Amino acid sequence: MSYPPLARRTRRIAPFRVMELVGRAVAREAAGHPVIHLSIGEPDFTAPGPVVEALESAARAGLGRYTPANGTPALRAAISRWYAERFGIDVSPARIVVTAGASGALTLACCALVDPGDRVLLTDPGYPCNRHFVSAFDGEPVLVPVGPSTRFQMSRSLLEAHWGAQARGVLISTPANPTGTSIAFDELGAIVEAVRERGGFTLVDEIYQGLDFSGDVHSALSLGDDVIVANSFSKYFNMTGWRLGWLVVPEALAPEFEKLAQNLFICPSALAQHAALACFTPQAQAIFDERRESFRARRDYIVPALRELGFGVPVEPDGAFYVYVDCSPFSDDSDAFCAEILEAIDVSLVPGTDFGINQPQRYLRLSYATSRENLEEAVRRLREYLGGRARRPGRPART
């Protein structure tokens, strides 16, 4: 049987290997293995009581009908107030476009901003889907190698070195997946200014912004109304499967984004929007902040533990719930090493190959979005297993 040919762009989009690895781990767990999942980037916390209660009330009230494509006025107003209260930024509700998760937000942004052949700069390593959002609209992702010297983040000098004639903009994440690192705010301002000088766009993924441990948290929105920001209810707000996020765009462009959203998505989930209003109550905010401190405590445990085991952690994460780990003292192939660890001791990790082409075999990602008890058990298993396994000669751990 013959099938219609697929569009060429599909060849440029690689499988999301994290999900494949998670599938293997889940299969082992279903077969009775005591798997500890340190792979997927999903909080072990779920939506708090006030949000669940708001969902139930909205469903009973029959509020599941279509909403405006850019979100309900009430939710856009609540997000606007959140920016004012948390960051001291005046963000008009007219600039906010509610979307089906941050993935929907970034898809919408790339649809609006990227023409065929446009080049968009991203960090390598970086979240793999971000480069595929660019490719989906026939743009060309330009992977900028980053390492410990810039905390695995973009800098103005790197941007200037990689900007070319076809460059259209930059897509950056802070805090970032897979490294858990943030861009210093002064440096972020310098990046925005460099892009502005070149007539490009700056698109900032802030979905882990609420999980920043630095104590001095800013939003890129304070750097100018031309900066476009994506955020999400998935991570800090613990609503991963609810598929709800938002964009903040220049007010003059908001009608164009709304037009695209009308045609591409109709609207985000109505029930999720009504429930999300409860995220901004004092009761829910206190729960989210308490959970952030739990993630900080887990980081403070797992980073020293990994170093004590002999792994390198060249940059301590200051946000999200990831550690980017140098496994080269034990293996020169992070794919094979993660598969070995899963098979041998039922600890699920993610190799660096999912996150780019810059030394991917040297690194793996560990997600500490699980309980302290699970982290301690994983460390115990690793210590016992690696203690009987020879370290590679001449490869001291990078701390």
C-alpha positions as CSV (number, residue, x, y, z in Angstrom):
1,M,0.0,0.0,0.0
2,S,1.3,3.5,-0.9
3,Y,0.9,6.4,1.4
4,P,1.0,10.1,0.7
5,P,4.4,11.7,1.1
6,L,5.0,13.6,4.3
7,A,6.2,17.2,4.3
8,R,10.0,17.6,4.2
9,R,9.9,19.4,7.6
10,T,9.0,16.2,9.4
11,R,12.5,14.9,8.6
12,R,14.1,17.8,10.5
13,I,12.2,17.0,13.7
14,A,13.8,14.2,15.8
15,P,11.9,12.0,18.2
16,F,11.6,13.2,21.8
17,R,14.0,10.6,23.3
18,V,13.2,11.6,26.9
19,M,9.7,10.2,26.4
20,E,11.0,7.0,24.8
21,L,13.3,6.5,27.8
22,V,10.5,7.1,30.2
23,G,8.5,4.5,28.3
24,R,11.2,1.9,28.9
25,A,11.4,2.8,32.6
26,V,7.6,2.5,32.9
27,A,7.6,-0.8,31.2
28,R,10.2,-2.1,33.7
29,E,8.1,-0.8,36.5
30,A,5.0,-2.5,35.1
31,A,7.1,-5.7,35.1
32,G,7.7,-5.4,38.8
33,H,11.0,-3.6,38.9
34,P,11.4,-0.9,41.6
35,V,12.2,2.0,39.2
36,I,13.2,5.4,40.6
37,H,12.3,8.0,38.0
38,L,14.9,10.8,37.8
39,S,14.2,11.4,34.1
40,I,11.0,13.2,33.3
41,G,10.7,16.9,34.1
42,E,7.4,16.7,36.0
43,P,6.8,17.8,39.6
44,D,5.8,15.1,41.9
45,F,3.3,17.6,43.4
46,T,0.0,17.9,41.7
47,A,-2.5,20.8,41.6
48,P,-3.3,22.0,45.1
49,G,-6.7,21.7,46.7
50,P,-8.0,25.2,45.8
51,V,-7.3,24.6,42.1
52,V,-9.0,21.2,42.1
53,E,-12.0,22.6,43.9
54,A,-12.2,25.5,41.4
55,L,-12.2,22.9,38.6
56,E,-15.0,20.9,40.2
57,S,-17.0,24.1,40.6
58,A,-16.5,25.2,37.0
59,A,-17.5,21.8,35.7
60,R,-20.7,21.7,37.8
61,A,-21.5,25.3,36.7
62,G,-21.2,24.3,33.0
63,L,-18.3,26.5,32.3
64,G,-16.7,24.1,29.7
65,R,-17.8,26.1,26.6
66,Y,-15.5,27.9,24.2
67,T,-13.7,30.9,25.5
68,P,-12.1,33.8,23.6
69,A,-9.1,32.5,21.7
70,N,-6.7,34.6,23.8
71,G,-8.2,33.4,27.1
72,T,-10.9,34.5,29.5
73,P,-10.7,38.1,30.5
74,A,-10.7,37.0,34.2
75,L,-7.6,34.8,33.8
76,R,-5.7,37.4,31.7
77,A,-6.5,40.0,34.4
78,A,-5.2,37.6,37.1
79,I,-1.9,37.0,35.3
80,S,-1.6,40.8,34.8
81,R,-2.0,41.3,38.6
82,W,0.5,38.5,39.3
83,Y,3.2,40.3,37.3
84,A,2.4,43.6,39.2
85,E,2.5,41.9,42.6
86,R,5.5,39.6,42.1
87,F,7.7,41.6,39.8
88,G,6.4,45.2,39.9
89,I,5.8,45.2,36.2
90,D,2.7,46.8,34.5
91,V,1.6,44.2,32.0
92,S,-1.7,45.0,30.4
93,P,-4.2,42.1,30.0
94,A,-4.4,43.1,26.4
95,R,-0.8,41.8,25.9
96,I,-1.6,38.3,27.4
97,V,-2.5,35.4,25.2
98,V,-3.5,32.3,27.1
99,T,-2.4,29.1,25.3
100,A,-2.5,25.3,25.5
101,G,0.6,25.1,27.6
102,A,4.0,26.7,27.0
103,S,4.4,24.4,24.0
104,G,1.3,26.0,22.5
105,A,2.7,29.4,23.4
106,L,6.0,28.8,21.6
107,T,4.3,27.2,18.6
108,L,2.1,30.3,18.3
109,A,5.1,32.6,18.7
110,C,7.2,30.8,16.0
111,C,4.2,30.8,13.7
112,A,4.0,34.6,14.1
113,L,7.7,35.4,14.0
114,V,9.5,32.9,11.8
115,D,9.5,32.9,8.0
116,P,11.0,30.0,5.9
117,G,14.8,30.2,6.0
118,D,14.9,32.5,9.0
119,R,17.6,31.5,11.5
120,V,16.9,31.5,15.2
121,L,19.7,31.2,17.8
122,L,19.3,28.7,20.7
123,T,21.7,27.3,23.2
124,D,23.2,23.8,22.9
125,P,22.5,22.0,25.2
126,G,18.8,23.1,25.3
127,Y,15.3,21.8,25.5
128,P,14.9,19.8,22.2
129,C,11.3,20.9,21.4
130,N,12.4,24.6,21.2
131,R,14.5,24.0,18.1
132,H,11.7,21.9,16.6
133,F,9.2,24.7,17.1
134,V,11.4,26.7,14.8
135,S,11.8,23.9,12.3
136,A,8.0,23.3,12.2
137,F,7.7,26.7,10.5
138,D,10.6,26.1,8.1
139,G,13.0,28.2,10.1
140,E,16.6,27.1,10.8
141,P,17.6,26.6,14.4
142,V,21.2,27.8,15.0
143,L,22.6,25.8,17.9
144,V,25.1,27.9,19.9
145,P,27.5,25.8,22.0
146,V,27.5,26.8,25.6
147,G,29.3,25.3,28.6
148,P,30.3,25.9,32.2
149,S,32.0,29.2,31.5
150,T,28.6,30.9,30.8
151,R,26.7,28.5,33.1
152,F,25.4,26.8,30.0
153,Q,23.6,29.9,29.0
154,M,23.6,32.4,26.1
155,S,25.7,35.6,26.4
156,R,25.8,38.8,24.4
157,S,29.3,37.9,23.0
158,L,28.1,34.4,22.0
159,L,25.0,35.9,20.3
160,E,27.1,38.4,18.4
161,A,29.6,35.7,17.3
162,H,26.8,33.5,15.9
163,W,24.4,36.2,14.4
164,G,24.4,36.1,10.6
165,A,22.7,37.6,7.6
166,Q,19.7,35.3,7.9
167,A,19.3,35.6,11.7
168,R,15.9,36.7,12.8
169,G,15.9,36.3,16.5
170,V,16.8,34.3,19.6
171,L,14.9,31.8,21.8
172,I,16.3,31.5,25.3
173,S,15.2,29.8,28.5
174,T,15.9,31.0,32.0
175,P,16.0,29.0,34.2
176,A,16.8,26.4,31.6
177,N,16.1,22.8,30.8
178,P,18.3,20.6,31.0
179,T,20.8,22.6,33.1
180,G,18.7,24.3,35.7
181,T,20.7,27.5,35.2
182,S,19.6,31.1,34.8
183,I,21.0,34.0,32.9
184,A,22.2,36.9,35.1
185,F,19.7,39.7,34.6
186,D,22.4,42.2,33.5
187,E,23.5,39.7,30.8
188,L,19.9,39.1,29.8
189,G,19.5,42.8,29.3
190,A,22.7,42.9,27.2
191,I,21.3,40.1,25.0
192,V,18.0,41.9,24.5
193,E,19.8,45.1,23.5
194,A,22.1,43.3,21.0
195,V,19.1,41.7,19.4
196,R,17.2,45.0,19.4
197,E,20.2,46.7,17.6
198,R,19.9,44.0,14.9
199,G,16.2,44.4,14.4
200,G,15.4,40.9,15.6
201,F,13.0,39.3,18.2
202,T,13.8,38.1,21.7
203,L,11.6,35.2,22.8
204,V,12.2,34.2,26.4
205,D,10.9,30.9,27.9
206,E,10.2,31.6,31.6
207,I,8.3,28.4,32.4
208,Y,10.6,27.7,35.4
209,Q,10.6,31.3,36.6
210,G,8.7,30.5,39.8
211,L,11.3,27.8,40.6
212,D,14.2,30.2,40.8
213,F,16.3,29.8,44.0
214,S,18.4,32.9,43.6
215,G,16.2,35.1,45.7
216,D,16.5,38.0,43.1
217,V,14.0,37.0,40.5
218,H,13.1,39.2,37.5
219,S,11.1,38.8,34.3
220,A,12.5,39.7,30.9
221,L,9.3,41.7,30.4
222,S,10.9,44.5,32.5
223,L,13.5,44.9,29.7
224,G,11.0,46.4,27.2
225,D,7.6,46.0,25.7
226,D,9.2,44.4,22.6
227,V,10.4,41.3,24.5
228,I,8.1,38.3,24.1
229,V,7.8,35.9,27.0
230,A,6.2,32.4,27.4
231,N,5.2,31.0,30.7
232,S,3.2,28.0,31.9
233,F,1.0,26.6,34.7
234,S,2.9,23.3,34.4
235,K,6.0,23.6,36.6
236,Y,5.7,26.2,39.4
237,F,1.9,25.8,39.4
238,N,2.1,22.0,39.3
239,M,-0.5,21.6,36.5
240,T,1.4,19.6,33.9
241,G,-1.4,17.7,32.3
242,W,-3.8,20.6,32.4
243,R,-2.1,22.0,29.3
244,L,-2.3,25.7,30.1
245,G,0.2,28.5,29.5
246,W,0.5,32.0,28.2
247,L,2.4,34.5,26.0
248,V,3.0,38.1,26.7
249,V,3.4,40.0,23.4
250,P,3.7,43.7,22.3
251,E,0.2,45.2,22.6
252,A,0.3,46.3,18.9
253,L,0.9,42.7,17.8
254,A,-1.7,41.1,20.1
255,P,-4.5,41.1,17.5
256,E,-2.3,39.2,15.1
257,F,-1.4,36.6,17.7
258,E,-5.1,36.3,18.6
259,K,-6.0,35.8,14.9
260,L,-3.5,33.0,14.6
261,A,-4.8,31.4,17.9
262,Q,-8.3,31.5,16.6
263,N,-7.4,29.5,13.5
264,L,-4.8,27.1,15.1
265,F,-6.3,26.3,18.5
266,I,-9.8,27.9,18.8
267,C,-9.1,28.4,22.5
268,P,-7.3,26.8,25.5
269,S,-9.1,24.4,27.8
270,A,-12.0,26.3,29.3
271,L,-12.2,24.3,32.5
272,A,-8.4,24.6,33.0
273,Q,-8.7,28.4,32.7
274,H,-11.4,28.7,35.2
275,A,-9.5,26.4,37.6
276,A,-6.3,28.4,37.1
277,L,-7.8,31.5,38.7
278,A,-7.4,29.7,42.0
279,C,-3.6,29.6,41.5
280,F,-3.4,33.3,42.3
281,T,-5.2,33.1,45.7
282,P,-3.0,33.7,48.8
283,Q,-3.7,30.2,49.9
284,A,-2.5,28.6,46.7
285,Q,0.5,31.0,46.4
286,A,1.7,29.9,49.9
287,I,1.5,26.3,48.8
288,F,3.5,26.9,45.6
289,D,6.2,28.8,47.5
290,E,6.5,26.1,50.1
291,R,6.9,23.5,47.3
292,R,9.6,25.6,45.7
293,E,11.6,25.5,48.9
294,S,11.2,21.7,48.9
295,F,12.8,21.6,45.4
296,R,15.6,23.8,46.8
297,A,16.2,21.4,49.6
298,R,16.3,18.5,47.2
299,R,18.9,20.3,45.1
300,D,21.0,21.0,48.1
301,Y,21.0,17.3,48.9
302,I,21.6,15.8,45.4
303,V,24.3,18.1,44.1
304,P,26.9,17.3,46.9
305,A,25.8,13.6,46.8
306,L,26.5,13.4,43.1
307,R,29.9,14.9,43.5
308,E,30.7,12.6,46.4
309,L,29.9,9.7,44.1
310,G,32.5,10.9,41.6
311,F,30.3,12.6,39.1
312,G,31.1,16.1,37.9
313,V,28.6,18.9,38.4
314,P,30.4,21.8,36.8
315,V,27.6,24.3,37.4
316,E,25.3,24.2,40.4
317,P,21.7,24.8,39.2
318,D,19.9,27.8,40.6
319,G,16.4,27.0,39.3
320,A,14.0,24.4,37.8
321,F,14.6,20.8,39.1
322,Y,17.5,19.5,37.0
323,V,21.2,18.8,37.4
324,Y,23.4,18.6,34.3
325,V,25.8,15.9,35.3
326,D,29.2,15.1,33.8
327,C,29.4,11.3,33.7
328,S,32.7,11.1,31.9
329,P,34.5,9.7,34.9
330,F,32.5,6.6,34.4
331,S,31.7,6.5,30.7
332,D,32.3,8.2,27.4
333,D,28.8,7.3,26.2
334,S,26.0,8.8,28.2
335,D,23.4,6.8,26.1
336,A,25.0,3.5,27.0
337,F,25.6,4.6,30.6
338,C,22.0,5.6,31.2
339,A,20.8,2.3,29.7
340,E,23.2,0.4,31.9
341,I,22.1,2.2,35.0
342,L,18.4,1.5,34.3
343,E,19.0,-2.2,33.6
344,A,21.4,-2.7,36.5
345,I,19.8,-0.7,39.4
346,D,16.4,0.6,38.1
347,V,17.4,4.3,38.2
348,S,16.1,6.2,35.2
349,L,18.2,9.1,33.9
350,V,18.4,11.0,30.6
351,P,21.5,11.1,28.4
352,G,22.7,14.4,26.9
353,T,22.0,13.3,23.4
354,D,18.4,14.6,23.7
355,F,19.6,18.1,24.3
356,G,21.9,18.9,21.3
357,I,25.2,18.1,19.7
358,N,27.6,19.8,22.1
359,Q,29.4,17.1,24.0
360,P,26.1,15.1,24.5
361,Q,27.9,11.9,25.3
362,R,29.7,13.5,28.3
363,Y,26.6,14.6,30.1
364,L,23.3,13.3,31.5
365,R,20.3,15.1,33.0
366,L,19.0,14.2,36.5
367,S,15.6,15.5,37.5
368,Y,15.1,15.9,41.2
369,A,11.3,16.4,40.8
370,T,10.7,13.4,43.1
371,S,10.8,12.8,46.9
372,R,13.8,13.2,49.1
373,E,13.3,9.5,50.0
374,N,13.6,8.5,46.3
375,L,16.7,10.6,45.8
376,E,18.4,9.0,48.8
377,E,17.6,5.5,47.6
378,A,18.9,6.4,44.1
379,V,22.1,7.6,45.6
380,R,22.4,4.5,47.7
381,R,21.9,2.3,44.6
382,L,24.4,4.3,42.6
383,R,27.0,4.2,45.4
384,E,26.7,0.5,45.7
385,Y,26.8,-0.1,41.9
386,L,29.6,2.4,41.0
387,G,31.7,1.2,43.9
388,G,32.3,-2.0,42.1
389,R,32.8,-0.4,38.7
390,A,36.1,0.9,37.6
391,R,36.4,4.7,37.0
392,R,37.8,5.6,33.6
393,P,41.6,6.4,33.9
394,G,42.7,10.0,33.7
395,R,39.1,11.4,34.0
396,P,38.7,13.2,37.3
397,A,35.2,14.5,38.0
398,R,34.5,18.1,37.1
399,T,33.1,20.0,40.0
